[in-house]
Amino acid sequence: MLGTGTPNADPTRSGPALAITFGGKAYLVDAGPGVVRRAAAAEQKGVPELAQPNLDLIFITHLHSDHTLGLADLMFTPWVLERDHALTLFGPVGSEDMISHLSAAYRTDVEMRLSGLEPANPDGFKVDLTEIGASPLLLDSNGMKVSAIPVLHGSWKHAFGFKFEAGGKIIVVSGDARPSPTLVEAAKGADILVHEVYSDAGWKRREPVWQKYHASFHTSASELAAIAEKAQPKLLVLTHQLYWGTSDEDLVKEIRAAGYDGPVVSAKDLDIFTP
């Protein structure tokens, strides 16, 4: 878990990002603020797949700023640290515009590194981008299969979760989403379901305008209990936690009180889970 945070500026939680590792490769999901340095911390913790030159493949759930503010960092920092090939990115419609603008914003930096004294390579800053279309299958190579899951995230027209299948194991990542049958179906029998959540008790203390917003864009602890009860993952991992005065323990208690008794953990940055 590279980042379990939200737009709230919690210094203990970087912006939303995680990595699935398999076969010596890292498959990143989202690029919240701090993603590159959290990857460096994970490498120091014993995950060599997250060494800087290896950060070359990412799946973006949607284009909210808290999930994408680290993209420029991911494009350029690993290049400076000797990534010698393009970053491969799968993302929703609009990703091409975002990457184009980021590339333009850093054009002077790229020109300086390529034409100055720095021994920079000519490819590592580039992005090989695919906008997610009608086909759910995004990648099927080296024993890893990655599929996009259309999810409901308020008024976003294009938002996705992702399903990773490798080595006989399945990990499903919800992204930001309110409950939907499509996500439940994709998560059935997963070894790990990584899902966003907000506190029911905290939500009740919010102003009505914010209650309406969160109910449309996100998933409450009680709603997540119902999702998990239907999907029956071997492990439910909570992320992107909106507490509003509650705690990790409170979130788990809310899920239990709503009737789900399966394994559940409220994640922190740099937690590692093995299916």
Secondary structure, DSSP 8 states (H G I E B T S, - for coil): --B---SS--TTS-SSBEEEEETTEEEEE---TTHHHHHHHHHHTT-GGGSGGG--EEE-----HHHHTTHHHHHHHHHHTT--S-EEEEE-TTHHHHHHHHHHHTHHHHHHHHHSSS---SSTT-EEEEE--S--EEEEETTEEEEEEE-B-TT-SS-EEEEEEETTEEEEE--S-B--HHHHHHHTT-SEEEEEEE-HHHHHTS-HHHHHHHHHHS-BHHHHHHHHHHH--SEEEEEEEE-SS--HHHHHHHHHHTT--S-EEE--TT-----
